[in-house]
Amino acid sequence: MKELLSNLAILSSLLILYTQMTSASPLSRGSSWRRKITIGLFGGLLSNILMQYSMNIGNTIIDLRHIPIIIMAYYGGYLPTLSAGVLIIFGRFLFGFNTSSFAAILLVTLISAAALLISRRQFSKKKKIFWMVTISNLVFTVLVLNLLNDKKLLLFLVPIYWGISYLAGFISFSVVEYARRSQELFSRYKAESATDGLTGLNNFRKFDETFNQLLFNQERMSEKLSLLYIDIDYFKKINDRYGHGEGDVVLKELGNILKSSTRSFDIVSRNGGEEFTVILRDCGLNQAIELSELIRKNVEEFTFILNSGHQMNITVSIGIASFDDTTRNAADLIDDADKALYQAKRTGRNRVCVSQ
C-alpha cells in the first residue's frame, strides 16, 4: 500500500516536470518522430523510476509502470509507446532474469497493444482512459494470479491495486490536461499583452520592449537603425462622420498595408489611436525614405471600403529619424521621429519629413 502510494506521488510530480519541460511543444500525434522517441524514452525512464519504488512480493514486482505507457499511447501513438516499452523491459531485466521478468515483457506488450487500439477508437477521453486502465488491470490480474499462490494476499492485493491504478490513471491525465490548459492560457495572455487587439500588430508595450532591446544590441553591434512615426491625416473627421466602428475598419486595413509595404523583419506597431510606428533594422536614411514614400503612396492609392459600403481614401504623414544619419544618440530616435512627424503635419500632411 505504501509503495503504491509512493508510486502515485512520484508519478504526479514527474508528470508536472514533464509538462513544464515540453510546454513549448507538447507530445501529439503530429509531433516529429525524433520528438516522439525522445518523449517515449522519458516515459520509459519514468516507469523505471516507479519500479525503484515498487512492492516486492517474492519474485514479483508490483507498481504503476503501466501509466506512462498509457499516456504515451493516448497522446503520441505507437512510436513513443514503443520507445517507452523497450526501456521499461530493459529496466525490468536489471532486477534479474526470472519468470516474473519475462511475465513483465508480456505485461508491457499487452498493455501497449491494448492502449494503442483504444486510443484510436471514437470514445470520449474519459472512456478511453477508463478502458485503458481497466484492460491494464485485467492483464495484471491474470498474470499475478499465475505468479502468486497466496490467495489471502491476492484477495487483499488485487482490489487495492485496481483502486490505486484507477486513481493514478485519472490523476495523471488530469495533471497533464490541467498543465496543458494552463500553458495555453498563459501563452494566449502573453500574446495578447503584446498585441494590439484590433490590428494584430505589436502594441505600445511590445514596441517599447523591442525598441529598448534593439538599443541594447545596437550598442554592441553598431548597426544602422531607423524609426518611422506614422499618423493618419484628419482621422477624427472619419470617426465623427462615419462612427468609431468604421474608423476601426480603416485602422485595421492600414495595419495590413504597413505590413505588406515593409520588410518581413521590420517591426510594425500600433502605438495608440491612429498613430503607428515602424522600426527598420539595419536600415540607413536613404532606404528609410524610400520605404516611407512607398508606404505613403500605397496608403494614398488604396480605397478603403467601410462596413456601410462607403468607399474612401486617406493619407498619412510620416516622420523619420535614423541612427546615425539624423540622430547621434539612438535613444533619441523616438523624440526625433515624433518631431519629424509634427513637421510633416505642420507643412501640409500627406508627406514624409526627415528629422533635422
VENNOR-V670885 format. One record per pair of residues at least 6 apart in sequence whose C-alpha atoms are under 8 Angstrom apart, sorted by the first residue. I is the first residue (numbers start at 0). J is the second residue. Records with the same first field share a line. If there is no record, write none. Layout:
BEGIN
I=J / J
END
This chain:
BEGIN
0=159
2=52 / 53 / 54 / 62
3=52 / 53 / 54 / 62 / 63 / 160 / 163
4=163
5=52
6=49 / 52 / 53 / 62 / 63
7=63 / 163 / 167
9=49
10=45 / 49 / 167 / 171
11=170 / 171 / 174
13=45
14=171 / 174 / 175
15=174 / 175 / 178
18=25 / 175 / 178 / 179
19=178
22=179 / 182
26=34 / 35 / 38 / 74 / 75
27=74 / 75
28=74 / 75 / 76
29=75
30=75
32=78
35=75 / 78 / 79
36=78 / 79 / 82
37=79
38=79
39=71 / 78 / 79 / 80 / 81 / 82 / 83
40=79 / 82 / 83 / 86
41=83
42=67 / 68 / 71 / 83
43=67 / 68 / 82 / 83 / 84 / 85 / 86 / 87
44=83 / 86 / 87
45=64 / 67
46=63 / 64 / 65 / 66 / 67 / 87
47=64 / 86 / 87 / 90 / 91
49=62 / 63 / 64
50=60 / 61 / 62 / 63 / 64 / 91
52=62
53=60 / 61 / 62
54=60 / 61 / 62
55=61
58=97 / 98 / 99
59=99 / 146
60=99
63=164 / 167
64=87
65=107 / 110 / 135
66=132 / 167 / 168 / 171
67=83
68=80 / 83 / 84 / 110 / 111 / 114
69=80 / 110 / 111 / 114 / 131 / 132
70=172
71=79 / 80 / 83
72=79 / 80 / 111 / 114 / 115 / 118
73=114 / 115 / 118
76=115 / 118
77=115
80=111
81=111
84=107 / 108 / 111
87=107
88=103 / 104 / 107
91=100 / 103
92=100
94=100
99=146
102=142
106=138 / 139 / 142
109=138
110=131 / 134 / 135 / 138
113=131 / 134 / 135
114=131
117=127 / 130 / 131
118=127
120=127
128=168 / 169
129=165
132=164 / 165 / 168
133=165
136=161 / 164
140=157
144=153
147=153
192=204
193=201 / 202 / 203 / 204 / 205
194=200 / 201 / 202 / 205
195=201 / 202 / 269
197=247 / 250 / 251
198=250 / 251 / 252 / 254 / 255 / 269
199=254
200=254 / 267 / 268 / 269
201=266 / 267 / 268 / 269
202=268 / 269 / 270 / 271
203=268 / 269 / 270 / 271
206=268 / 270
210=278
214=329 / 330
217=223
222=280 / 281
223=280 / 281 / 282 / 283 / 321 / 322 / 323
224=278 / 279 / 280 / 281 / 282 / 283 / 321 / 322 / 323 / 329
225=278 / 279 / 280 / 281 / 282 / 283 / 284 / 287 / 319 / 320 / 321 / 322 / 332
226=276 / 277 / 278 / 279 / 319 / 320 / 321 / 332 / 333 / 336
227=276 / 277 / 278 / 279 / 287 / 291 / 317 / 318 / 319 / 320 / 336
228=274 / 275 / 276 / 277 / 317 / 318 / 319 / 336 / 337 / 340
229=274 / 275 / 276 / 315 / 316 / 317 / 318 / 340
230=273 / 274 / 275 / 315 / 316 / 317 / 340
231=273 / 274 / 313 / 314 / 315 / 316
232=313 / 314 / 315 / 316 / 344 / 348 / 349
234=246 / 273
237=245 / 246
238=244 / 245 / 246
245=305 / 306 / 307
248=305 / 306
249=303 / 305
250=273
252=303
253=298
254=269
256=294 / 297 / 298
257=267 / 294
258=267
260=290 / 293 / 294 / 297
261=290 / 294
264=280
265=277 / 278 / 279 / 280
266=277 / 278 / 279
267=275 / 276 / 277 / 278
268=275 / 276 / 277
269=275 / 276
270=276
279=287
283=321 / 322 / 324
284=320 / 321 / 324 / 325
287=319 / 321
288=319 / 351
291=317 / 351
292=351
295=314 / 315 / 316 / 317 / 349 / 350 / 351
298=312 / 313 / 314 / 315
299=312 / 313 / 314 / 315
300=312
301=312 / 313
302=310 / 311 / 312
303=310 / 311 / 312
304=310 / 311
305=311
314=348 / 349
315=348 / 349 / 350
316=340 / 343 / 344 / 348 / 349 / 350 / 351
317=339 / 340 / 343 / 349 / 350 / 351 / 352
318=336 / 337 / 338 / 339 / 340 / 341 / 342 / 343 / 351 / 352 / 353 / 354
319=335 / 336 / 339 / 340 / 351 / 352 / 353 / 354
320=326 / 332 / 333 / 335 / 336 / 339 / 353 / 354
321=332
322=328 / 329 / 332
323=329
325=353 / 354 / 355
326=332 / 335 / 354
335=354
336=353 / 354
338=354
339=352 / 353 / 354 / 355
340=351 / 352
342=352
343=349 / 350 / 351 / 352
END
